[in-house]
Amino acid sequence: MGDRPLNRPWRLITTEPAAGDWNMALDEALSETVRAGGLPFLRFYSWNPGTLSLGRFQNPTDGLSETAQAVPRVRRPTGGGGIWHEDELTYSLACLQTDLNVKGVKASFEKLCGFLLDAWQELGWNAHFAKDAGEHPALGGYTPACFAGHEEYDVLVDGKKLGGNAQRRDRESLFQHGSLPMNLDWERLDALFLPGFRPERTLTTDLRSSGWLGSTEDLIPLLSEAFRRRLGVEWKPISATGQELARANELIRERFGNSSWTESGGGSLRLKTP
Amino acid sequence: MNERRYSRNGEWVSFDGHLWRVGLAASAVEELGEVTFVELPSLERSVTAGTAVCSIEAVKAAADFYSPVDGRVSAVNTRLGLEPGLVNLSPELEGWIFALEDVSASSLEVLLDERAWLEWETGR
């Protein structure tokens, strides 16, 4: 806390549960507005139907079962491994790097994930960044299942990873999103990810197990207030504009709803994990 | 010129007698973190200084990679397909990303030599 307040207001956007291609396309359309000089935003949303998101360059079969080939799928703009999104709250944000009074990836992660830490600590939970936890598994490395990985700025509650966060950066701007599972469906995860690639029950948690009794919607005021305080921002509740919605529909056709783009990643994919 | 020259954002270029190799400076790699994937550009692609050419994915962030100079892609470091960690292990030698031909002299002139780069970096 105590960061100098930023000098631009942020858009606070909440959208209805939607399909994966719409969720990714709207994030991208809103991010384009930011890159063109528009206000930064923080958005909250959820997913219907449940969807498997693949990392930007993830091989679509890497660590994934045949079951995972038959569920709704979308490719994220961010890196990392697969995430099953169903009973969860997702946040996304985009800003210019000059909106943050920090330089570099690690500092931006610490600042932009800090609101989660603040919110969980306000609830009285034992929350820390993984880098500050006394004992934690080896950090780093790519994993085909996002929640199986362990990184410095993962937020841990009672020593277990709660959700996952990832960034996409260019020279002027950054986009970050994160998944906050309400109830991890372990049977579903076992069905989607091959043995050896699954998140570990002893190292991964969800909001219910951490003690949250409300709904996903109830989390939004808590998280948006924690974000406002952490970054010193003012909110402007400006919904997606007609132009942004139209652009999102274009992006569904071009990329996020285009199954060949989802499967090919636009032509560049990482090799499968041995 | 075989000394390494740097953009102010940490991309380097170095001539080996045949090719202008391009990569990311050690400090910029350190900041990005453990590299897990490098998207290599297409051969023969024309690039201009300061434009995004490909992506580097690290554990927590995928970042655009920019060419420091104008030129045409004549080679890519295919070792990075199996060993993306070379970017961390040897960012300014074996972890080169692509190589260029037809590099414009004017785009080289504005780059920093190693000493100027270190001064620039420490002053940031």
Interface residues (C-beta under 8 A of the other chain):
Chain A: G55 R56 F57 P77 T78 G79 G80 K103 G104 V105 K106 F109 G140 G141 Y142 G149 E151 E152 Y153 N165 A166 Q167 R168 R169 D170 R171 L174 S268 R270 L271
Chain B: N9 E31 L32 G33 E34 T36 F37 E39 L40 A52 S55 E57 A58 V59 K60 A61 A62 A63 D64 Y66 G81 L82 R124
